Amino acid sequence: MKRKIIHINQDKCNGCGSCARACHEGAIAMINGKATLLRDDYCDGLGDCLPHCPTDAITFEEREAAPYDAQAVAEHQKAHYTGTGCPGSRMQTLHQEQPVCPGQKSQVLTGQDSGCASSQPSLSRLRQWPVQIKLVPAHAPYFNGARLLIAADCTAYAYGRFHEDFIKNRITLIGCPKLDDIDYSEKLTEIIRSNDIKEVTIVRMEVPCCGGLEMAAKKALQQSGKFIPWQVATISLDGNILDK
């Protein structure tokens, strides 16, 4: 059928992701750093995304297109959560700021310890929400250009400097193959294939069941068809890094 539908000018798109967040149907995703209409039948033609585009890259056009399919949209949203429904799973980008130590300047100039480091609370380095592999949207804008951390749930509890040494400056995904009893490789493959991932760090515990997470991540890297630097760090039960 011929109907009104959005058109995205890839040359004008700056990759900000505002339109993807504004689309209630999840019809738009960020692919290779550009906004892309996933399927014609996901777009209702109402244009909620238009006013959110800062570069006017989105316009209406009238062309042959599949009719809007509400059922297909519902199934898509269930499979790839985009921010509606449970508030605890709503996609968010977090901005953590380093607290300023009042004695920092004098410490730099004089070399004296002002005591600020020991008195300051630990800072969270988490940059996004959600973090569970099962819940995170595969086409979330924060994946583009990201250094990806794929970690077993228990690693953050066993290793004391987990935020500073692993989460800092990375996008974090966590899971437990023993408890979830699923194969993460399909979801991870979609994330790596659909986004501009710069590197992957896998952090697992030394226990055998954590091997499932490592295998899923490696399988996803292979299936993505991309050559991305990756490394594995194994945490011991007493909180030490066995290899990295």
C-alpha positions in Angstrom: 0.0 0.0 0.0 1.0 3.6 -0.5 1.2 5.6 2.7 3.0 8.3 4.6 6.2 7.1 6.3 9.4 8.7 7.6 12.6 9.1 5.5 16.0 9.4 7.2 18.7 11.3 5.3 21.9 9.4 6.3 24.1 12.3 5.2 22.4 14.7 7.6 22.2 12.3 10.5 24.8 13.1 13.2 24.2 9.9 15.2 22.9 11.6 18.3 20.2 9.0 18.8 17.5 11.5 19.9 15.0 10.2 17.3 15.5 6.5 18.4 14.7 7.5 22.0 11.7 9.5 20.9 10.1 6.7 18.8 7.5 5.0 20.9 7.4 2.0 18.6 11.1 1.3 18.5 11.0 1.7 14.7 14.4 3.6 14.6 17.7 2.2 15.7 21.3 3.4 15.6 23.2 1.2 13.2 26.8 2.0 12.4 26.4 5.4 14.0 23.4 6.4 11.9 19.6 6.5 12.6 17.9 3.7 10.5 14.3 2.7 10.0 14.3 -0.9 11.0 11.1 -2.0 9.2 8.3 -0.1 7.5 5.6 -1.9 9.5 7.1 -0.6 12.8 6.5 3.1 11.7 3.0 4.5 12.4 3.6 7.6 10.3 2.8 10.0 13.1 6.3 11.5 13.2 7.0 11.7 16.9 10.7 11.5 16.0 10.7 14.6 13.7 10.9 17.4 16.3 13.7 15.6 18.1 16.1 15.6 15.2 18.6 18.5 15.6 19.8 18.3 11.9 16.4 18.0 10.2 17.5 14.6 8.8 14.0 13.1 9.1 11.1 14.0 6.8 7.9 12.5 5.6 7.5 10.8 2.3 4.7 9.0 0.6 5.6 5.6 -0.9 4.8 2.0 -1.2 5.2 0.5 2.3 3.9 -2.3 4.4 1.0 -1.2 6.7 1.6 -0.4 10.3 1.5 -3.6 12.3 0.8 -3.0 16.0 1.3 -6.7 16.8 4.7 -6.8 15.2 5.7 -3.6 17.2 4.6 -5.2 20.4 6.7 -8.3 19.7 9.7 -6.1 18.8 9.4 -4.1 22.0 9.2 -7.3 24.0 12.3 -8.6 22.4 14.3 -5.4 22.4 13.3 -3.2 25.3 13.2 0.5 24.4 12.2 2.3 27.5 8.5 1.7 28.1 7.0 -0.6 30.8 9.0 -1.4 33.9 10.7 1.7 35.2 13.6 -0.4 36.5 14.5 -1.4 32.9 14.2 2.0 31.4 17.2 2.8 29.2 19.4 5.6 30.7 22.8 7.1 30.1 24.5 7.9 33.3 27.0 10.8 33.8 29.3 10.3 36.8 31.5 13.2 37.9 34.7 12.9 39.9 34.4 14.8 43.2 36.9 17.6 43.6 39.1 17.2 46.7 39.5 20.6 48.5 43.2 19.9 49.1 44.0 18.7 45.7 45.7 21.9 44.5 48.0 22.2 47.5 48.8 18.5 47.2 49.9 18.8 43.6 52.0 21.9 44.4 53.6 20.7 47.6 53.6 17.0 47.3 51.8 16.7 50.7 49.0 14.3 51.3 45.8 16.3 52.2 44.0 13.2 53.4 41.1 13.8 50.8 41.6 10.4 49.0 40.9 8.4 52.2 37.9 10.5 53.2 36.1 10.6 49.8 33.4 8.1 49.1 34.0 5.6 46.3 32.6 6.8 43.0 30.4 4.7 40.8 31.8 4.4 37.2 28.6 2.9 35.7 27.7 4.8 32.5 24.3 3.2 31.5 21.2 1.4 32.6 20.1 -1.4 32.4 23.2 -3.7 32.7 21.7 -7.2 32.5 22.3 -8.8 29.1 18.7 -9.9 28.9 17.3 -6.4 29.5 19.7 -4.0 27.6 18.4 -2.7 24.2 20.6 -4.1 21.5 20.5 -0.8 19.6 21.0 1.6 22.5 22.9 4.7 21.4 25.5 4.4 24.1 26.9 1.2 22.3 28.3 3.2 19.4 32.0 3.8 19.8 31.9 1.9 23.1 34.5 -0.2 24.9 32.4 -3.1 26.0 32.6 -4.9 29.3 30.9 -8.4 29.5 31.1 -9.5 33.1 29.8 -12.4 35.2 27.6 -11.2 38.1 29.8 -12.4 40.9 33.0 -10.6 39.6 32.0 -7.2 41.0 31.6 -8.7 44.5 34.8 -10.7 44.4 37.1 -8.0 43.0 37.3 -4.9 45.2 38.5 -2.4 42.5 35.9 -3.5 39.9 34.5 -0.1 39.2 38.0 1.5 38.7 39.7 -1.3 36.9 36.9 -2.6 34.7 33.7 -0.5 34.6 35.4 2.9 34.2 35.1 4.2 30.6 33.2 1.1 29.5 29.6 0.1 28.7 28.8 -2.7 31.1 26.8 -5.9 30.5 26.4 -8.6 33.2 24.9 -12.0 33.3 25.2 -15.5 34.9 24.8 -18.4 32.5 24.1 -20.8 35.4 21.2 -18.8 36.8 19.7 -17.5 33.6 20.2 -20.9 31.8 20.2 -19.2 28.4 22.7 -18.8 25.6 23.8 -15.1 25.6 25.6 -15.4 22.2 22.6 -14.4 20.1 22.0 -11.1 22.0 25.7 -10.3 22.2 26.1 -11.0 18.5 23.4 -8.5 17.6 24.9 -5.9 19.9 28.4 -6.3 18.4 27.3 -6.6 14.8 24.8 -3.6 15.0 27.1 -1.1 16.8 30.5 0.4 16.5 32.2 -1.5 19.3 35.8 -0.6 19.7 37.0 -3.4 22.1 35.6 -6.1 24.3 36.7 -7.1 27.8 35.3 -10.3 29.3 35.5 -10.7 33.1 34.7 -14.1 34.6 35.1 -16.0 37.9 37.5 -19.0 38.1 34.5 -21.4 38.6 33.7 -23.6 35.7 30.1 -22.4 35.2 31.5 -18.9 34.3 33.0 -20.5 31.2 29.5 -20.3 29.6 29.7 -16.5 29.6 33.2 -16.5 28.1 32.2 -18.9 25.4 29.1 -16.9 24.5 31.1 -13.7 24.2 33.7 -15.3 22.0 31.0 -16.9 19.8 29.4 -13.5 19.4 32.7 -11.9 18.4 33.1 -14.7 15.7 29.5 -14.5 14.5 29.6 -10.7 14.2 32.0 -10.9 11.3 34.1 -8.1 12.8 37.7 -8.0 14.0 37.6 -6.4 17.4 40.3 -6.4 20.0 39.3 -8.5 23.0 40.7 -9.8 26.3 39.6 -12.1 29.2 40.3 -11.5 32.9 39.6 -14.3 35.4 38.9 -13.4 39.0 39.8 -15.9 41.8 37.4 -16.6 44.7 39.7 -14.6 47.0 39.5 -11.5 44.8 42.7 -11.6 42.7 43.1 -11.4 38.9 44.5 -14.7 37.7 45.1 -13.6 34.1 44.3 -10.5 32.1 
